[in-house]
Amino acid sequence: MREKLTEIRRFITAVVGPHAALQPKGRWIKHLNTQLGSVESTLDIIAEYIDS
């Protein structure tokens, strides 16, 4: 789980970040950030549960 969480965070930073910087108020950027934030949060919760 931690590996997948790291992959998602790297994807957000490397791919989504530069696009978001070009169009910070873009509708699809807001939607994508919301969706990726949800995935990141879910994986983080699962990883914490597994690590416990």
Backbone as a chain_set.jsonl record, in Angstrom:
{"seq": "MREKLTEIRRFITAVVGPHAALQPKGRWIKHLNTQLGSVESTLDIIAEYIDS", "coords": {"N": [[0.811, -1.187, 0.0], [1.89, 1.256, 0.821], [3.714, 1.607, -1.215], [2.069, 1.99, -3.481], [0.791, 4.324, -2.664], [2.958, 6.067, -2.664], [3.535, 6.023, -5.414], [1.213, 7.259, -6.443], [1.429, 9.796, -5.278], [3.816, 10.672, -6.477], [3.01, 10.708, -9.132], [1.068, 12.726, -9.049], [2.682, 14.912, -8.393], [4.582, 14.953, -10.502], [3.164, 14.827, -12.975], [0.507, 15.938, -12.866], [0.925, 18.287, -11.4], [2.568, 20.203, -12.974], [0.727, 20.726, -15.083], [-1.418, 21.746, -13.664], [-0.27, 24.081, -12.772], [-0.156, 25.561, -15.091], [-2.833, 25.998, -15.717], [-4.379, 26.928, -13.305], [-7.0, 27.481, -12.506], [-8.541, 25.906, -14.022], [-11.279, 23.852, -14.972], [-11.122, 21.04, -15.317], [-8.731, 20.511, -14.033], [-9.307, 21.108, -11.368], [-11.229, 19.135, -10.893], [-9.705, 16.794, -11.353], [-7.715, 17.063, -9.368], [-9.319, 16.838, -7.096], [-10.279, 14.194, -7.367], [-7.861, 12.704, -7.379], [-6.903, 13.413, -4.88], [-8.774, 12.148, -3.283], [-8.246, 9.441, -3.866], [-5.606, 9.3, -2.936], [-6.005, 9.827, -0.209], [-7.599, 7.633, 0.544], [-5.836, 5.47, 0.044], [-3.864, 6.135, 1.884], [-5.209, 5.8, 4.319], [-5.739, 3.04, 4.194], [-3.096, 2.063, 4.124], [-2.176, 2.868, 6.665], [-3.841, 1.305, 8.243], [-2.985, -1.259, 7.547], [-0.343, -1.159, 8.422], [-0.686, -1.121, 11.133]], "CA": [[0.0, 0.0, 0.0], [2.774, 2.438, 0.866], [4.294, 1.746, -2.553], [1.044, 2.593, -4.34], [0.609, 5.689, -2.192], [4.113, 6.816, -3.179], [3.343, 6.156, -6.858], [0.175, 8.266, -6.664], [1.993, 11.108, -4.924], [4.78, 11.039, -7.517], [2.218, 11.034, -10.32], [0.471, 14.044, -8.83], [3.752, 15.907, -8.437], [5.273, 14.993, -11.791], [2.299, 14.972, -14.145], [-0.61, 16.846, -12.636], [1.439, 19.558, -10.9], [2.879, 21.167, -14.036], [-0.492, 21.102, -15.793], [-2.193, 22.595, -12.764], [0.392, 25.387, -12.729], [-0.505, 26.275, -16.322], [-4.25, 26.36, -15.68], [-4.77, 26.673, -11.917], [-8.445, 27.614, -12.307], [-9.21, 25.056, -15.002], [-12.306, 22.956, -14.417], [-10.659, 19.648, -15.267], [-7.67, 20.437, -13.023], [-9.982, 21.033, -10.065], [-11.84, 17.803, -10.801], [-8.629, 15.807, -11.241], [-7.117, 17.191, -8.039], [-10.276, 16.286, -6.139], [-10.29, 12.744, -7.511], [-6.579, 12.165, -6.926], [-6.865, 13.602, -3.435], [-9.593, 11.092, -2.706], [-7.481, 8.192, -3.999], [-4.465, 9.404, -2.019], [-6.521, 9.712, 1.152], [-8.026, 6.252, 0.75], [-4.637, 4.626, 0.147], [-3.198, 6.466, 3.145], [-5.975, 5.137, 5.394], [-5.492, 1.599, 4.081], [-1.708, 1.818, 4.529], [-2.088, 2.98, 8.118], [-4.526, 0.141, 8.799], [-2.127, -2.427, 7.341], [0.853, -0.995, 9.245], [-1.034, -1.25, 12.571]], "C": [[0.86, 1.259, 0.0], [3.396, 2.688, -0.509], [3.31, 2.423, -3.503], [0.799, 4.043, -3.953], [1.743, 6.574, -2.708], [3.977, 7.034, -4.683], [2.316, 7.246, -7.169], [0.721, 9.658, -6.367], [2.998, 11.578, -5.967], [4.066, 11.423, -8.811], [1.631, 12.437, -10.198], [1.53, 15.13, -8.993], [4.324, 16.065, -9.846], [4.368, 15.317, -12.976], [1.223, 16.037, -13.942], [-0.114, 18.231, -12.218], [1.753, 20.57, -11.984], [1.654, 21.627, -14.83], [-1.349, 22.039, -14.945], [-1.584, 23.993, -12.686], [0.046, 26.221, -13.962], [-1.951, 26.774, -16.315], [-4.801, 26.124, -14.274], [-6.273, 26.766, -11.659], [-9.246, 26.753, -13.277], [-10.152, 24.061, -14.343], [-11.791, 21.529, -14.278], [-9.547, 19.479, -14.253], [-8.285, 20.316, -11.633], [-10.585, 19.649, -9.853], [-10.777, 16.725, -10.586], [-7.973, 15.86, -9.867], [-8.031, 16.618, -6.96], [-10.26, 14.759, -6.182], [-8.987, 12.121, -7.005], [-6.394, 12.335, -5.424], [-7.644, 12.524, -2.709], [-8.866, 9.745, -2.746], [-6.316, 8.188, -3.011], [-4.914, 9.208, -0.576], [-6.926, 8.276, 1.471], [-6.831, 5.319, 0.906], [-3.887, 4.887, 1.446], [-3.891, 5.782, 4.321], [-5.725, 3.635, 5.377], [-4.08, 1.26, 4.535], [-1.536, 1.904, 6.026], [-2.732, 1.773, 8.795], [-3.637, -1.092, 8.694], [-0.894, -2.354, 8.239], [0.574, -1.209, 10.727], [-0.907, -2.68, 13.05]], "O": [[0.586, 2.209, -0.734], [3.583, 3.835, -0.916], [3.685, 3.33, -4.246], [0.619, 4.897, -4.821], [1.507, 7.702, -3.139], [4.275, 8.122, -5.176], [2.531, 8.064, -8.064], [0.492, 10.593, -7.134], [3.028, 12.761, -6.306], [4.477, 12.357, -9.5], [1.694, 13.232, -11.136], [1.297, 16.143, -9.653], [4.524, 17.184, -10.319], [4.788, 16.023, -13.892], [1.064, 16.932, -14.772], [-0.677, 19.241, -12.641], [1.257, 21.695, -11.929], [1.563, 22.796, -15.207], [-1.927, 23.001, -15.451], [-2.308, 24.979, -12.547], [-0.034, 27.447, -13.883], [-2.25, 27.843, -16.846], [-5.607, 25.216, -14.072], [-6.768, 26.188, -10.692], [-10.471, 26.855, -13.349], [-9.851, 23.503, -13.288], [-11.996, 20.886, -13.248], [-9.421, 18.408, -13.661], [-7.833, 19.512, -10.817], [-10.467, 19.066, -8.775], [-10.936, 15.85, -9.735], [-7.704, 14.82, -9.267], [-7.56, 15.983, -6.017], [-10.23, 14.109, -5.137], [-9.013, 11.123, -6.284], [-5.789, 11.484, -4.773], [-7.23, 12.045, -1.653], [-8.875, 9.0, -1.765], [-6.072, 7.19, -2.332], [-4.263, 8.495, 0.187], [-6.624, 7.766, 2.551], [-6.814, 4.473, 1.799], [-3.334, 3.963, 2.042], [-3.231, 5.25, 5.213], [-5.522, 3.026, 6.427], [-3.879, 0.28, 5.252], [-0.819, 1.091, 6.609], [-2.227, 1.278, 9.803], [-3.543, -1.879, 9.637], [-0.448, -3.375, 8.762], [1.501, -1.452, 11.5], [-1.159, -2.964, 14.222]]}, "num_chains": 1, "name": "protein.A"}
